Amino acid sequence: MQTMKRIVKDIVLYVFAAWMGISVSGCNSWLDLKPDNSQISDQYWQSKEEVEAVLASAYKQLRSCLDEFVFWGELRGDALDYTKSTTDDYAKIKDLDILPENSLTKWSDLYAAIGYANSVIKYSPMVLEVDATYTEASSDAYIAEAVFIRSLCYFYLVRTFNRVPWVSEPYVDDSQEYGVPVSTEAEVLNQITTDLETWLKKCKKGYESDDPNTWMNIGRATQWAYHALLADIYLWQEEYSRCIEHCDQLINSQKFTLLEGKRWFELFYPGYSEEGIFELAYDYDEDETTNNLYSWFYNSSTTACSFLLTDQTMELFTEYAAVKDLRGVNVTYTEDKRIWKQGGTGKKDEGGVERSSSELKDNNWIFYRFAEIFLMKAEALIMSGDLKGGYDLVVDKIRTRAGYTQHPDFNEDEYSVLSFLMKEREREFIGEGKRWFDILRMAKRAQYKYKDYLLEVLLANVPAKFYNTYRSKLSDPNSWYLPINESEITNSLGILEQNPYYANVK
C-alpha cells in the first residue's frame, strides 16, 4: 500500500531522534519537544528523552487530526448547516454527495499519529537496555500513553470507515512492505479494547501535581482517560455491563465534578475545568498553537463562519416556555445561530464578550468530560433494561444541572427513553464532534433495530423533491460510512477493498 507507506515514511523524516535537556515546566512546553530529521533505526533510541520526544510528537500530531475529529463527527448529522463559506468537499459530505475523491475521506493524519504511537510501543523497551536512568515503570507509562493515542485514532477510523487497515508496526526503511488489507470493525475494536485493558493500570493517574486542573492531567492520557475511552468503545460494541463498569470507575473516583449550571461555560473558557477528562491542548500565548474552531463555528459574522445551528437544534432549547436551558441562547449559541461557546469568554447576556485576538484560535478540543460519563452510563442502563435508571440519571445529573424543573414524562418504552437521551446529548455536545456518531450508534445497534431513527432524523428537513433520493442512499447501511479515498485504493494495487456502497459510484 504505497500511500500507507508514504504516511509512515513521513514519520521517519520528521520524528525519530530527540533533543536532549527536556523541560516540562511550562503549560505546553512538553509538547515542544522536537526531533530532528534523522532516519529511524535502533541506534537512534538511546535515551529516555528520545522516547519522550516521539511521544510528544504523537500528541502534537493529534492536533493535525482536528478537521477529522470535528467533521467526521458532525457533518452528516442534523445539528449543523453549512454556510456559503464552507468548502465544496464539506458541503458534499453534508448533502450525501460523497465520492471517494473527497478530501475528507483521507485518513493519513490519523495514521501518522498511529505511526508515532507504534514507534514508542516498539522501541521504548529497547531503551531500557542502553539508558540506565530509564526505568521499566517509566517505559510502561509512556507505552500506555501511546496505546491510548493509537486506540483513540482507530476508534475514530472504524466509526467513520467501518473497515480499515490495522497497522501496529512503525516504518523502519524502504525495504519494509506495508501492503495492509482492511480489518473488520469487530477485529479492530477487539484489539484496541484488549490493548487498553492490558495497559490501563500502567498509565499514570496524573502528572506534575495532585491538582486535577493542570494541563497535563487533562491534555495527556491518564487512567481516567482510559476509562472514558473504554466506556465509549464498549457502548459502541453493545457491551453494556463493561461500559457501566468503566463509567463507575470515573463516577466513584472523586476526581471530577459536574460544573454548576451557572459555570457551564467554563468548560470552554478558560477550559481545563474540573469536569474535563481528556482534551486536545492549545495555547497561543505559550507556544502559538492554534486551531480553526472559532472560524468554523463563530467568526465575525454568519457569512464568515462555516457552520450554523439548524432550526431543529435551536428548538431543542425551547422545550418548555417557562424554563430557560442554561446551555441555550447566549451560552451555546447566539440568536443568529453561531456557536458562542467557541467564540466568547462567558455567557453573552451576563458580561461575556468575544475573545481577544490572542485567544480566538486556541480553544481546547474536548474529547471527554464528566457529563458524558453520566450520559454513557444512562444509555448503557437503558439498553440493559433499566429504563427508569437511565432516565433518572439524565434528569438528575444533566437536565437539572441545565436548569430544567420540568421533564418529559417517563415512558416504559426503550425507543422513547433512548430518543429522550439522544436529545439531551445533542443539547449538551453541540459542535463537539459527537452527533453523527450518536445517530449511527443508535441506528446500528441490535442488528439495525433502530435504523428508522437515522432515517427519521436525517430526512426530517429534506425538501420533498430530494426525499426519495436521500432515503434510497441512507437505506443501505454501507452508506453510513465514508469511502476509502481513491488515492489509497489506487496505490494499494488491489489490496484495499472499497466499501461496496461506493464501488461503482461516479
C-alpha positions as CSV (number, residue, x, y, z in Angstrom):
1,M,0.0,0.0,0.0
2,Q,2.1,2.9,-1.3
3,T,0.1,5.7,0.3
4,M,0.3,4.0,3.7
5,K,4.0,3.5,3.2
6,R,4.4,7.2,2.4
7,I,2.5,8.1,5.6
8,V,4.8,6.2,7.8
9,K,7.8,7.3,5.9
10,D,6.9,10.9,6.7
11,I,7.0,10.0,10.3
12,V,10.5,8.7,9.8
13,L,11.6,12.0,8.3
14,Y,10.3,14.2,11.0
15,V,10.3,12.4,14.2
16,F,12.8,9.9,15.3
17,A,15.7,11.4,17.2
18,A,15.2,13.8,20.1
19,W,16.5,16.9,21.6
20,M,18.2,16.5,24.9
21,G,17.6,18.6,28.0
22,I,13.9,18.5,28.3
23,S,11.8,20.9,30.4
24,V,8.2,20.3,31.5
25,S,7.7,23.4,33.5
26,G,5.6,25.4,31.0
27,C,1.9,24.9,30.2
28,N,2.6,23.2,26.9
29,S,6.4,23.1,26.8
30,W,6.3,19.3,27.0
31,L,4.7,19.4,23.6
32,D,7.5,21.5,22.2
33,L,9.9,18.6,22.1
34,K,11.2,18.5,18.5
35,P,13.1,15.6,17.0
36,D,15.4,16.2,14.0
37,N,15.2,14.7,10.5
38,S,17.3,11.6,11.1
39,Q,16.3,8.2,9.6
40,I,14.9,5.8,12.2
41,S,16.8,2.8,13.3
42,D,17.7,1.1,16.5
43,Q,20.7,3.4,17.1
44,Y,18.5,6.5,17.5
45,W,16.7,5.1,20.5
46,Q,19.4,5.7,23.1
47,S,17.8,7.7,25.8
48,K,14.5,8.2,27.7
49,E,14.5,11.8,26.3
50,E,14.2,10.4,22.8
51,V,11.2,8.3,23.8
52,E,9.6,11.2,25.4
53,A,10.1,13.4,22.3
54,V,8.4,10.9,20.0
55,L,5.5,10.5,22.4
56,A,5.2,14.3,22.5
57,S,5.1,14.3,18.7
58,A,2.2,11.8,18.8
59,Y,0.2,14.2,20.8
60,K,1.1,17.1,18.5
61,Q,0.0,15.0,15.5
62,L,-3.4,14.7,17.1
63,R,-3.8,18.5,16.5
64,S,-3.4,17.8,12.8
65,C,-6.4,15.5,13.0
66,L,-8.8,18.1,14.3
67,D,-10.6,18.5,11.0
68,E,-11.3,14.8,11.1
69,F,-12.4,14.8,14.7
70,V,-14.8,17.6,14.1
71,F,-16.2,16.9,10.6
72,W,-16.3,13.1,10.7
73,G,-18.4,13.5,13.8
74,E,-20.7,16.4,12.8
75,L,-21.1,16.9,9.0
76,R,-23.6,14.1,8.3
77,G,-25.7,14.8,11.5
78,D,-28.6,17.2,11.9
79,A,-27.2,19.7,14.3
80,L,-25.3,22.0,11.9
81,D,-25.9,23.5,8.5
82,Y,-23.1,24.8,6.3
83,T,-22.8,28.3,5.0
84,K,-21.6,29.7,1.7
85,S,-18.1,30.0,3.1
86,T,-17.9,26.2,3.5
87,T,-15.6,24.3,1.2
88,D,-17.2,22.2,-1.5
89,D,-16.0,19.0,-0.1
90,Y,-17.6,19.7,3.3
91,A,-20.9,20.6,1.6
92,K,-20.9,17.4,-0.4
93,I,-20.4,15.3,2.7
94,K,-23.4,17.1,4.3
95,D,-25.5,16.7,1.2
96,L,-24.7,13.0,0.9
97,D,-23.0,13.6,-2.4
98,I,-20.0,11.6,-1.3
99,L,-17.3,10.3,-3.7
100,P,-14.0,8.6,-2.9
101,E,-12.0,11.6,-4.1
102,N,-13.5,13.9,-1.4
103,S,-10.6,15.2,0.6
104,L,-12.4,14.5,3.9
105,T,-12.1,10.8,3.2
106,K,-8.4,10.9,3.7
107,W,-7.1,9.2,6.8
108,S,-3.4,10.0,6.6
109,D,-3.4,12.4,9.6
110,L,-4.7,9.7,11.9
111,Y,-2.3,7.0,10.6
112,A,0.6,9.4,11.1
113,A,-0.4,9.7,14.8
114,I,-0.7,5.9,14.9
115,G,2.8,5.7,13.4
116,Y,4.3,7.8,16.2
117,A,2.5,5.7,18.8
118,N,3.7,2.4,17.2
119,S,7.2,3.6,17.4
120,V,7.0,4.4,21.1
121,I,5.4,1.0,21.7
122,K,8.1,-0.9,19.9
123,Y,11.3,1.0,20.8
124,S,10.7,2.2,24.3
125,P,11.6,-1.2,25.8
126,M,14.9,-1.3,23.9
127,V,15.9,2.0,25.5
128,L,15.9,0.2,28.9
129,E,18.9,-1.7,27.8
130,V,21.0,1.4,26.9
131,D,19.9,4.1,29.3
132,A,20.5,3.2,33.0
133,T,18.3,6.2,34.1
134,Y,15.3,4.9,32.3
135,T,13.1,2.7,34.4
136,E,10.6,0.0,33.4
137,A,7.8,1.9,35.1
138,S,8.6,5.0,33.0
139,S,8.8,2.9,29.9
140,D,5.4,1.3,30.7
141,A,3.8,4.6,31.3
142,Y,5.0,6.1,28.0
143,I,3.8,3.0,26.2
144,A,0.5,3.2,27.9
145,E,0.0,6.8,26.6
146,A,1.0,5.6,23.1
147,V,-1.5,2.8,23.3
148,F,-4.2,5.3,24.2
149,I,-3.4,7.6,21.3
150,R,-3.4,4.6,18.9
151,S,-6.6,3.3,20.2
152,L,-8.3,6.7,20.1
153,C,-7.4,7.1,16.4
154,Y,-8.6,3.6,15.5
155,F,-11.9,4.2,17.2
156,Y,-12.4,7.3,15.0
157,L,-11.4,5.3,12.0
158,V,-13.7,2.4,12.4
159,R,-16.7,4.6,13.3
160,T,-16.0,6.5,10.1
161,F,-15.0,3.9,7.6
162,N,-16.1,0.6,9.3
163,R,-13.2,-1.4,7.8
164,V,-9.7,-0.1,8.0
165,P,-6.1,-1.4,7.8
166,W,-4.6,-2.4,11.1
167,V,-1.0,-1.2,11.3
168,S,0.8,-1.9,14.5
169,E,4.5,-1.7,13.4
170,P,6.4,1.5,12.9
171,Y,8.0,2.2,9.5
172,V,11.8,1.5,9.5
173,D,13.2,1.6,6.0
174,D,12.3,1.3,2.3
175,S,12.6,-2.5,2.4
176,Q,9.6,-2.8,4.7
177,E,6.3,-3.6,3.0
178,Y,3.1,-2.0,4.0
179,G,0.5,-3.8,1.9
180,V,-2.1,-4.0,4.6
181,P,-5.7,-5.2,3.8
182,V,-8.6,-3.9,5.8
183,S,-9.7,-5.4,9.1
184,T,-13.3,-5.5,10.2
185,E,-14.7,-3.1,12.8
186,A,-15.0,-6.0,15.2
187,E,-11.4,-7.1,14.7
188,V,-10.1,-3.6,15.3
189,L,-12.3,-2.8,18.3
190,N,-11.5,-6.1,19.9
191,Q,-7.8,-5.4,19.5
192,I,-7.9,-1.9,21.0
193,T,-10.1,-2.9,23.9
194,T,-7.6,-5.7,24.7
195,D,-4.7,-3.3,24.5
196,L,-6.5,-0.7,26.6
197,E,-7.5,-3.2,29.3
198,T,-3.9,-4.5,29.3
199,W,-2.2,-1.2,29.7
200,L,-4.8,0.7,31.8
201,K,-3.1,0.2,35.2
202,K,0.3,1.2,33.7
203,C,-0.9,4.6,32.6
204,K,-0.4,7.3,35.2
205,K,-3.4,8.7,37.1
206,G,-2.0,12.2,36.8
207,Y,1.1,14.4,36.1
208,E,3.1,17.1,37.8
209,S,0.9,17.5,40.9
210,D,-2.4,16.5,42.5
211,D,-4.1,19.5,41.0
212,P,-6.7,18.0,38.6
213,N,-6.7,21.2,36.5
214,T,-3.0,21.2,35.5
215,W,-2.9,21.0,31.7
216,M,-1.0,17.7,31.6
217,N,-3.7,16.0,33.7
218,I,-6.3,16.8,31.1
219,G,-4.1,17.1,28.0
220,R,-2.3,13.8,28.3
221,A,-3.7,10.3,28.7
222,T,-4.4,9.2,32.2
223,Q,-6.1,6.1,33.7
224,W,-9.2,8.3,33.8
225,A,-9.0,9.0,30.1
226,Y,-8.6,5.2,29.6
227,H,-11.8,4.6,31.5
228,A,-13.7,7.2,29.4
229,L,-12.4,5.8,26.1
230,L,-13.1,2.2,27.1
231,A,-16.7,3.1,28.2
232,D,-17.3,4.8,24.8
233,I,-15.9,1.8,22.9
234,Y,-17.9,-0.7,24.9
235,L,-21.1,1.4,24.4
236,W,-20.4,1.2,20.6
237,Q,-19.8,-2.6,20.9
238,E,-23.1,-3.1,22.9
239,E,-21.0,-4.4,25.8
240,Y,-23.2,-2.5,28.3
241,S,-22.1,-4.0,31.6
242,R,-18.5,-3.2,30.7
243,C,-19.4,0.3,29.7
244,I,-21.1,0.8,33.1
245,E,-18.1,-0.6,34.9
246,H,-15.8,2.0,33.4
247,C,-18.2,4.8,33.9
248,D,-18.5,3.9,37.6
249,Q,-14.7,4.0,37.9
250,L,-14.9,7.6,36.9
251,I,-18.0,8.4,38.9
252,N,-16.6,6.9,42.1
253,S,-13.1,8.3,41.7
254,Q,-14.0,11.7,43.3
255,K,-11.5,13.2,40.7
256,F,-14.1,15.0,38.6
257,T,-17.1,17.4,39.2
258,L,-20.0,18.4,37.2
259,L,-19.8,22.2,37.0
260,E,-22.8,24.0,38.3
261,G,-25.1,25.2,35.6
262,K,-24.0,28.9,36.0
263,R,-20.4,27.8,35.5
264,W,-21.1,25.6,32.4
265,F,-19.4,28.0,30.1
266,E,-16.1,27.4,31.9
267,L,-15.8,24.1,30.1
268,F,-14.8,26.1,27.0
269,Y,-13.4,29.3,28.5
270,P,-10.9,29.2,30.1
271,G,-11.1,25.4,29.8
272,Y,-9.2,22.8,31.8
273,S,-12.1,22.7,34.2
274,E,-12.7,20.1,37.0
275,E,-15.2,18.5,34.6
276,G,-12.5,17.8,31.9
277,I,-11.2,14.3,31.5
278,F,-9.2,14.5,28.2
279,E,-8.7,17.5,25.9
280,L,-6.6,18.3,23.0
281,A,-4.4,21.2,24.3
282,Y,-3.8,24.5,22.5
283,D,-2.2,27.7,23.9
284,Y,-1.3,30.6,21.7
285,D,0.4,32.6,24.4
286,E,2.6,29.7,25.5
287,D,3.5,28.1,22.2
288,E,1.5,29.8,19.4
289,T,-0.6,26.6,18.8
290,T,-3.9,27.4,17.1
291,N,-7.0,25.8,15.5
292,N,-10.0,26.7,13.4
293,L,-12.8,26.2,16.0
294,Y,-13.5,29.9,16.2
295,S,-13.5,30.5,12.4
296,W,-15.6,27.4,11.8
297,F,-18.3,28.0,14.4
298,Y,-18.4,31.7,15.3
299,N,-16.1,34.1,13.4
300,S,-17.0,37.7,12.7
301,S,-20.4,37.0,11.1
302,T,-22.8,34.4,10.0
303,T,-21.4,34.6,6.4
304,A,-17.8,34.3,7.6
305,C,-18.2,31.2,9.7
306,S,-18.5,27.8,8.2
307,F,-21.4,26.3,10.1
308,L,-24.6,27.5,11.9
309,L,-27.0,25.7,14.1
310,T,-30.1,24.2,12.4
311,D,-33.6,25.4,13.3
312,Q,-34.2,21.9,14.7
313,T,-31.3,22.2,17.1
314,M,-32.3,25.6,18.4
315,E,-35.8,24.3,19.0
316,L,-34.4,21.8,21.4
317,F,-33.6,24.6,23.8
318,T,-37.2,25.9,23.9
319,E,-38.8,22.6,25.1
320,Y,-40.6,24.4,27.9
321,A,-41.6,28.1,27.6
322,A,-41.3,28.6,31.4
323,V,-37.8,27.0,31.7
324,K,-34.6,28.6,30.4
325,D,-31.9,26.0,29.5
326,L,-28.7,27.3,31.0
327,R,-26.8,26.0,28.0
328,G,-29.1,27.7,25.4
329,V,-29.2,31.1,23.7
330,N,-26.2,33.3,24.5
331,V,-24.3,30.4,26.0
332,T,-24.0,27.6,23.5
333,Y,-25.3,29.7,20.6
334,T,-26.3,33.2,19.7
335,E,-29.7,34.2,18.2
336,D,-28.1,34.3,14.7
337,K,-27.3,30.6,15.1
338,R,-23.5,30.9,15.6
339,I,-21.9,28.7,18.3
340,W,-20.9,31.2,21.0
341,K,-19.2,28.7,23.3
342,Q,-16.3,28.7,20.7
343,G,-16.2,32.5,20.5
344,G,-16.9,34.0,23.8
345,T,-15.5,34.4,27.3
346,G,-18.7,33.7,29.2
347,K,-22.5,34.0,29.0
348,K,-23.2,36.7,26.4
349,D,-26.0,38.2,28.4
350,E,-24.1,38.2,31.6
351,G,-21.0,40.1,30.6
352,G,-19.3,37.6,28.3
353,V,-17.5,39.2,25.4
354,E,-15.8,37.9,22.3
355,R,-12.4,36.5,23.0
356,S,-9.3,38.6,22.4
357,S,-7.3,38.3,19.3
358,S,-4.7,36.1,21.0
359,E,-7.5,33.8,22.3
360,L,-9.6,33.3,19.2
361,K,-7.8,30.3,17.9
362,D,-6.6,28.3,20.9
363,N,-9.8,26.7,22.2
364,N,-9.1,23.2,23.6
365,W,-10.9,20.4,21.8
366,I,-12.7,18.3,24.4
367,F,-12.8,14.6,23.8
368,Y,-14.3,13.6,27.1
369,R,-15.8,15.4,30.0
370,F,-17.6,14.2,33.1
371,A,-21.1,14.9,31.8
372,E,-20.6,12.4,29.1
373,I,-19.8,9.7,31.6
374,F,-23.3,10.0,33.1
375,L,-24.9,10.0,29.7
376,M,-22.9,7.0,28.6
377,K,-23.9,5.1,31.7
378,A,-27.5,6.2,31.3
379,E,-27.6,4.8,27.7
380,A,-26.0,1.5,28.9
381,L,-28.6,1.2,31.7
382,I,-31.4,1.7,29.2
383,M,-30.0,-0.9,26.8
384,S,-29.6,-3.2,29.8
385,G,-33.3,-3.0,30.6
386,D,-33.1,-0.4,33.4
387,L,-35.1,2.2,31.5
388,K,-36.1,4.2,34.7
389,G,-32.5,4.2,36.0
390,G,-31.2,5.6,32.7
391,Y,-34.0,8.2,32.5
392,D,-33.4,9.3,36.1
393,L,-29.7,9.7,35.6
394,V,-30.2,12.0,32.7
395,V,-32.7,14.0,34.7
396,D,-30.8,14.2,37.9
397,K,-27.3,14.9,36.5
398,I,-27.7,16.6,33.2
399,R,-31.1,18.2,32.9
400,T,-31.2,19.5,36.5
401,R,-27.7,21.0,36.0
402,A,-29.0,22.7,32.9
403,G,-31.8,24.4,34.9
404,Y,-34.8,22.2,34.0
405,T,-37.6,21.8,36.5
406,Q,-39.9,20.1,34.0
407,H,-39.1,16.9,32.1
408,P,-40.9,14.7,29.5
409,D,-43.0,12.0,31.1
410,F,-41.2,8.7,31.6
411,N,-42.5,6.2,29.1
412,E,-41.8,2.5,29.7
413,D,-40.6,2.0,26.1
414,E,-36.9,1.6,25.2
415,Y,-37.1,3.7,22.0
416,S,-38.9,6.6,23.7
417,V,-36.3,6.7,26.5
418,L,-33.4,6.4,24.1
419,S,-34.8,9.3,22.0
420,F,-35.1,11.4,25.1
421,L,-31.5,10.7,25.9
422,M,-30.3,11.4,22.4
423,K,-31.9,14.8,22.5
424,E,-30.1,15.6,25.7
425,R,-26.8,14.5,24.3
426,E,-27.4,16.8,21.3
427,R,-28.1,19.8,23.6
428,E,-25.0,19.1,25.7
429,F,-22.5,18.4,22.9
430,I,-23.4,20.8,20.0
431,G,-20.4,21.1,17.7
432,E,-18.3,18.8,19.8
433,G,-17.9,16.1,17.1
434,K,-20.4,13.6,18.6
435,R,-23.8,14.0,16.9
436,W,-23.2,11.8,13.8
437,F,-21.6,9.0,15.9
438,D,-24.6,9.2,18.3
439,I,-27.0,8.8,15.4
440,L,-25.0,6.0,13.9
441,R,-24.7,4.1,17.2
442,M,-28.4,4.4,17.7
443,A,-29.2,3.1,14.2
444,K,-26.9,0.2,14.0
445,R,-27.4,-1.4,17.5
446,A,-29.1,-4.8,17.8
447,Q,-28.7,-5.6,14.1
448,Y,-30.2,-2.2,12.9
449,K,-33.1,-2.4,15.3
450,Y,-33.4,1.4,15.2
451,K,-32.4,2.0,11.6
452,D,-35.6,4.2,11.2
453,Y,-34.2,6.6,13.8
454,L,-31.4,7.6,11.5
455,L,-33.8,7.9,8.6
456,E,-36.3,10.0,10.6
457,V,-33.6,12.3,11.9
458,L,-31.8,12.9,8.7
459,L,-34.8,13.1,6.4
460,A,-36.8,15.5,8.6
461,N,-35.8,18.6,6.7
462,V,-35.0,17.2,3.3
463,P,-37.0,19.0,0.5
464,A,-39.7,16.8,-1.0
465,K,-38.1,16.7,-4.4
466,F,-34.9,15.1,-2.9
467,Y,-36.6,12.9,-0.3
468,N,-36.7,9.7,-2.2
469,T,-33.1,10.1,-3.4
470,Y,-31.9,10.7,0.2
471,R,-33.9,7.9,1.6
472,S,-32.6,5.5,-1.0
473,K,-29.0,6.4,-0.2
474,L,-29.5,6.1,3.6
475,S,-31.3,2.8,3.4
476,D,-28.1,1.0,2.7
477,P,-26.1,0.8,6.0
478,N,-22.8,0.8,4.0
479,S,-23.7,4.4,3.0
480,W,-23.4,5.4,6.7
481,Y,-19.6,5.1,6.4
482,L,-17.2,7.1,4.3
483,P,-15.5,5.6,1.3
484,I,-11.8,4.9,1.3
485,N,-10.1,7.7,-0.6
486,E,-9.5,6.9,-4.2
487,S,-5.7,7.5,-3.9
488,E,-5.5,4.8,-1.2
489,I,-7.4,2.4,-3.4
490,T,-5.2,3.1,-6.5
491,N,-1.9,2.9,-4.7
492,S,-2.8,-0.3,-2.8
493,L,-2.5,-2.3,-6.1
494,G,-5.6,-4.3,-5.3
495,I,-5.0,-4.9,-1.6
496,L,-7.6,-2.4,-0.3
497,E,-11.2,-3.3,-0.9
498,Q,-13.6,-0.3,-1.2
499,N,-16.8,-0.1,0.8
500,P,-19.2,-1.9,-1.6
501,Y,-21.7,1.1,-1.5
502,Y,-19.1,3.3,-3.2
503,A,-17.5,0.6,-5.5
504,N,-19.4,1.8,-8.6
505,V,-20.2,5.4,-7.5
506,K,-19.1,8.0,-10.0
